[in-house]
C-alpha cells in the first residue's frame, strides 16, 4: 500500500467537525486504498470523535488533524493547544457527553494521547492487515468520575 497523508488546520467553529470529516473522507477515498464500507465508517467515527473533543475542550487555540496511511496502518492524529490530556471516565447514565473515548477505544486497534511542545496530540490507529483486529495498546488511564 502506498503512503498517503492529509493535514488540515481545523477552526473551532460549529461546522469544524463536519468539514474536517468530509475533507478527510474525500482524501481517503482518493487514495484508492480499497477500504471496505465498514472500515470507512469506523474511520469516519474516529475522526468525528477526536476532532469533536479538540473543538470542545481545547479552547480558542489552533487545532490540526493529520490522517496518514502508511503500509497497513491508518492513523488519525488531532493536535490542539490545550496541555490537558483526556481522561477515559465512566459517564453516568444521564450524561449527554463523555462517551467519545469509549468509542475510540472500542474501534481503534491502538490509541493514545501525548503532550507536545504546544499542547497535546490525540491519536488512533487502525491496522489494515488481514486478520488483525486486536486491541493491543491502550494508552489512556481509565478513571471513574
N, C-alpha and C positions, 0 to 999 in steps of 0.2 A: 504494500500500500504506500502510495506517495505521501510525503509530508505536506501538510497544509496548515495555514494559520490565519485567523481573523482577529484583529484587535480593534476595539471600539471605545471611544470615550462616551460615557453614559451620563446624561444630565439627571439631576434629582427632581424630575417632574413627574406628574401623574401618568404620563404616557411612556415613560422611560422603559419600563419593563417590557411592554408590548413591542415597542420599537426595537429594542435590543434583541428580543427573542426572534422577531421576524427577520432581522438582518442576519442573525447567526444561522437560522434555519435555512434561509436562502443560500448563504455561503456554503453550508454543509451539503446541501443538495447539489450545488455546482461542483463540488469536489468529486462527484461520481464515485463515492466510496461504497455504493451498493449496500447501504444500511437499510434493514427492513423497517416497516412501519412502526412496530412495537419499540424498536430501539430509537427511532426518530422521536416518538412521543416521550420516551424516557429522557432523552437529551433535552427536549423542549421543556419538560418539567424541571429538570435540574437547573437549566438556565433561568427559568422564571423564579425559582426559589432563591437561588444565590443572588440574583440582581435585586429581587424584592427586599431581601434582608439588608443589602447595602443601601438601597434608597431609603428604607425606613429607619435604619439605625446609624448611618454614618454621618448624618448632619449635612451641612451645605458643601462639604469638600468635594474633591474630584473622585469620580468612580470610573474604573475602566474594566472591560471584560475582554478576555482572550479565550478563544476556542481554538484548540490545536489538535490535529490528527497526526500522530507520528507512529509509524509502523502499525501496531494493532491496538493503540490506546488513544481514546478520545478524551481530552482533558478540557474542562471548563474552569477558568480562574476569574474571580472577581476581586479587584483590589479597591480599597477605599481609604480615606484619610483618618478613620477612627482607629485608635490603637486597641480598643476593647475587643478581645476575641469572643466569638459567640460561644454560648454555653448550651449544650443539649440538656433541656429540662423536661420534666413531665408537666404539661399544662393540665389544669383541672378541666373537668368535663364541660364547664361553662365558658371556658376561654375561647375567644374568637381567633386568636393568633397563637403562635408558638409551636406549630407542628411542622414547619418548613424543614428544620434539620432532621426530623424523623424521616421525612420523605427522602431527603438527600441520602441519609444513612441506609435506607431500605433499597434505594435504586442504584446507588453508585457502588462500584467494586472497592474503591478507596476514596476517602475524603478527608479533609482537614482544614486547619486554619493556622497561619503563622504570621508573626509580626514582620513588618517591613520597615525600612527607614522612614517611610512617610505614613504608616498606618498598619494595615493588615491585608493579607491575601487569603481568601477562602477558595477552596478548590474541590473538584470532584472528578473522578476518573472512571471511565467505563472501558473494560478490557474487551476488545472486539474479537479476540482469538477464539476459535471454535471450542466450545465445551467449557469455557471458563466463566463461571458466574459466582465465584466465591467472593464473599465479603471478608477480605483477609486483613484489612488495616483500618482501624477506626482510631482517629487521632484526636477527637474531641471528647473531653470528660463528660460523663453523664451525671447530672445533678438533679436533685428533687427541689422544687421551689415551694 
